[in-house]
Each structure stands twice: as C-alpha cells, then as structure tokens.
Amino acid sequence: MAGKVLHRGLPATERNQETMKVGFESAGLFEYDTSEELLVRLGHDADLVQSIAELARSKGIVAASFTAIGALKCAKLGYYDQRNHEYRELKVDSPHEMASCVGNISLKDGKPFVHVHAVLGDEAGNTKAGHLLEGIVFAAEVHLRQLKGPRLERKYDEVTGLSLWEVE
C-alpha cells in the first residue's frame, strides 16, 4: 500500500513536489483521520507510560499521538546508543515538571505500544531529556488524538536496531 500525505487544498502535482523537497519516501508517509480526541487526567502515583498503554488497550486504540503536561515525582529516561544499538538509562530521583512530553501509540507484536519522549525540568530550571521509560505521576493531563487509517505496526529495523513503523 502506498503512503499518502495529507495536504489539504494542494493539487497532486504540488503535493508530490512538496514531498520531494522534504526528502521523505512516499512509502513512509500515511494519511490518518484525527477526529477523535480524549482528555485524561492520570491518577497520582500512576506510571505515565503504563497508564497510557492501559488506556489504549481499554479503548481499543491502535494508533494515536499525544501530549502530556504536569509533573513527575521521579522518572527513568533512556538515551539510544546508536553504535551499540541499546538504551542507556538515566534515573531521575527527584520531582520534575514535564516541560515537554510527546508520544505516539502504534502496534508492536499485535499490542498497543507507547513511545514517549520528555523534557523534564528541575527546581533550578535545569533539564534532562530523552525517551521516557517510566514516570511516576504527581499530576498529569494527557491530550490523546486517535488516528484512524492504515494499520501501523512496529517491525525490527536491521539498520537501527529499533522497532520502526510499517503499514500493514
């Protein structure tokens, strides 16, 4: 199945030129309807990543994007070592604000998989950032946009050692 980019109002020839300008292969671009949205306040002491995964399973969500705001009591961040193809972990053992928290949901091994990146700020304004592996909630509000369209599944990529999106 060939991918599509949503560019409302542009003729097909201009869409193709725009796609070529940014360098994406057409097979890696897909069109989704984003008309369904959820707002969720997560419970105190919940794990942000697990809570979003549980929400996806309970609502039958197989593809989504989301943002979150709030604060975490503690967290575990990951940095992907591109040479060794493994995550390095950084523990954050003190309260931090979520200065930015973005992510997506897709399928991995047939189950909803939550992929989250966060920038966390401490009381002095210093930040730590990376792949959010876990985060214990002090207060968190999530804005989730369901994506309706092709089945988005993560498959192992030999070049990166990561599970990356493929459309089935």
ABEGO torsion letter per residue (X at the ends): XBBBBBBBGBBAAAAAAAAAAAGBBAAABBBBBAABBBBBBBBBGBBAAAAAAAAAAAAGBABBBBBBBEBBABBBBBBBBAAAGBBBBBBBABBBBBABBBBBBBBBGGBBBBBBBBBBBBAAGBBBBEBBABBBBABBBBBBBBBBEBBBBBBBBAAAGBBBBBBX
